[in-house]
């Protein structure tokens, strides 16, 4: 009754895989495109804390899938690397006095050891780290291509600045909380400042980013988040004259048919015209209001339940339709980040405008009307969003609303008062960080203010050594203190003194294109050869967290489209299929965090239970995409399962005779179930089926070679260490990863299966297609994996379970 000696066996096979380069892959042109697969994990940031048990979940899922594909005859690229630039390493350097390069590379070494201890089948020959000059040389090269095409530019813009981190943050890196805007990294307060920044014109790709989403096999929730973040709206841009000023106020509206109902204008507090049009008697009050508004988050400012606030600028605009004089107000509920940062307020037909008008006693004029049952005109209760036809709109009176929208845009264009327009919530990507630990931006500034990009042959521009990594606090990078690096002759030996750019790139820069560098990580002449790009791309399966929906995933898609435009790639999208793994929560269902002290280190789990048990447990916890609470008892159950498998090999005699028919049928049922579940990434139900199979083997009291061999092949995808060891002890030559995946016989399966009805309190809620002869406990276990059980039974107390073998199972709940 010997147990599985996982410590010695796992070490043995990890050494074997490394010595034999078992998972290294090269580009073999004889393999057709349909037999190539590129499977990618979102690479980790190598923090000092090391891996937590959330990391192995996605990594194990892709590993099982890759092992299955290889045994199905596919040529599989499965690489790993490290997203190693960014704020945490620099913050650690500030606190500890350790250079961020030293701490980062120490962390990478630890991560690599931890990942290898999980038995993951990565091609380590392709490992990359974004902080290495051999890597970021090409990140800088990409920046130069963006700059060359006018997609990288400098502007003074209102940005989120975090004093604690000493850097600007992109909109996507700011959390809008009840306590005001906070940094995603560290949860520090942030504030608005107007600063000189490098920007990337992601807005030029907004339509393509929207349109090409439809071609992707991604979760609909992620697609929806990207659509909402891009926020495309169609309408009209309308020009309003401002009394006493040559400037015109442009507004964007999706409802140009309401122009006749405009009774006041509203500017966002950040709008550039605020300072120009505010009258002298209003300047002090307006200044105080603007200052208060800028310290609030967008969430606070647009809270529908909050009472509206604003202040009159003293200025007036002219409605281009009816030439009426209307006041210009400043109010925080209008955001600079959408449209033009100004609105034409139509209080009769917008709830926010209506509340504002009532508070400040501004006029309300309806432009919508309906007809009653006798055909007489009647006005709707205000505010109302729409009506049947238009009133109070001069030549457009009586028109149906949809027709009026078209006609009024045509009139605006004819009179030179506006135009058809499309607007986006998406804003250009703020690409500057006032920190040390990031890619230097490869440009210099001349004494006359000209920006000069470096020549490509002068890349990489490497970071200098500095004594102090601490941000200056005045939005300047620590690099400004490195005088010998900042002030240089360029071109070299030209005698022309220039100043390097002191800002560095954000952490997202390196992760935008890492999937390309994996294809050709040692290429010194290009970021990847055209042949290797064509051979592997696009990524067939990409697995990672949903938290990257509008950061990494949107940015990477943008850069890939630029690559497409310059002829670097031939496909429009980088990641064809995306899966988001769910969170692994702490015991009791609370999120793991350092503050709660419930972080679980996989090193401790591997030491006590082994990597195979950890892999099986994380896959058995529930569907990959769902969040699941950690339960150590379940981990114990996985080790018991492995021990049962081990004892079957050790204790039962091996027979080369044909197996009993029921066992043969169970095998083929298992092959079909496990194969289909792996392809669907439904690993928990595949493991359940393997447990049922082992129960059948124990009942047979003998191991049959023709049954045991294919089972070990399937098991090895999930638990590779014990799979390799039992394969070798079966007399087969290692590695089991080179074996062919077993095929099932449909006829044998049909003979062995039966459909049972699942009832809850006597009402049919679903059915299960199962192997004949399973007992009540096995059926309950299978039912628990199904969605109908989770909907109808999980939250209730089961009073009794009625079981009619091979026919019905009925859960009586209270």
Number of C-alpha atoms within 10 A of each C-alpha: 10 10 14 20 12 22 14 9 16 23 14 14 20 19 13 14 15 15 9 10 15 16 21 18 17 11 14 10 9 6 13 11 14 8 13 21 22 21 22 25 22 21 21 17 23 26 19 16 12 19 22 16 20 19 20 22 24 24 24 24 25 23 25 25 21 27 25 23 21 21 19 16 15 18 23 22 25 23 24 25 24 24 22 29 29 24 21 20 24 26 19 18 21 16 11 11 13 15 19 24 17 12 19 27 17 14 22 23 13 17 22 18 12 18 19 17 18 24 21 24 28 25 20 18 15 19 16 23 24 24 24 16 17 19 21 24 24 22 26 25 21 18 21 21 16 19 15 12 12 11 18 20 16 14 12 12 15 17 19 24 25 23 17 14 23 21 24 27 23 20 18 16 15 21 21 17 14 11 11 18 24 22 25 14 13 11 14 16 20 26 19 19 16 13 15 14 21 21 19 22 17 22 19 13 14 20 12 14 22 17 10 12 19 11 11 15 15 18 14 12 11 20 18 14 13 20 19 15 17 22 15 15 15 14 19 25 23 26 21 21 19 20 15 10 12 8 14 15 19 19 20 26 25 16 18 21 26 27 21 23 25 24 25 24 26 24 27 26 29 24 18 12 15 21 14 12 19 21 15 9 10 14 16 11 12 22 14 10 18 20 13 11 20 17 16 19 23 21 15 20 21 16 12 12 8 10 12 19 16 21 18 19 24 16 21 23 23 22 23 18 18 14 12 13 17 20 17 27 24 24 24 26 25 23 20 18 16 16 20 19 19 27 24 26 25 27 26 28 25 16 16 20 25 20 17 20 20 12 13 13 9 16 16 21 18 24 24 27 22 17 14 10 7 6 8 8 12 11 15 16 10 15 18 17 12 18 18 13 20 26 22 18 21 11 11 19 15 16 17 17 22 13 13 21 19 15 15 23 22 15 14 20 15 11 11 11 17 22 20 19 15 15 21 18 17 20 19 17 18 25 23 24 29 28 30 28 28 27 29 26 24 24 21 24 17 15 11 7 10 10 17 14 15 20 12 15 7 11 17 21 17 18 17 13 12 14 11 16 23 18 22 18 15 10 20 17 23 22 28 20 16 16 11 9 17 17 16 17 15 18 14 10 9 8 10 12 17 22 20 25 18 23 25 22 25 24 22 18 24 26 22 20 22 24 24 21 20 24 26 18 19 17 13 12 8 14 26 19 17 15 12 15 20 15 19 20 22 22 19 17 19 20 20 21 17 18 11 15 20 20 16 20 19 18 20 23 23 25 21 23 21 21 19 15 12 13 11 17 20 17 15 19 22 23 24 16 17 20 20 20 21 19 21 22 21 20 14 10 13 14 16 21 12 9 7 10 9 14 17 18 14 23 19 10 16 20 11 14 17 23 28 24 26 26 26 26 24 26 25 21 21 18 19 22 17 12 16 21 17 21 15 11 9 17 21 15 14 22 22 16 18 21 19 20 23 20 16 20 16 16 13 15 12 15 14 10 10 11 17 10 12 16 18 20 25 26 29 25 23 26 25 19 19 24 21 14 18 22 13 10 21 21 27 21 23 24 23 18 26 21 19 19 19 19 15 17 21 15 9 15 12 17 21 21 17 15 20 21 16 20 21 21 26 26 22 23 23 26 23 29 25 25 25 25 21 22 20 14 13 15 8 14 12 15 17 23 20 15 16 15 20 17 12 17 14 13 10 17 21 13 13 20 18 15 14 19 17 23 20 19 16 12 12 13 16 15 17 18 12 20 22 18 14 14 12 15 10 16 22 17 14 17 18 14 17 15 12 16 20 13 11 14 19 13 10 12 11 14 9 12 15 14 17 12 14 20 14 17 24 20 22 18 16 10
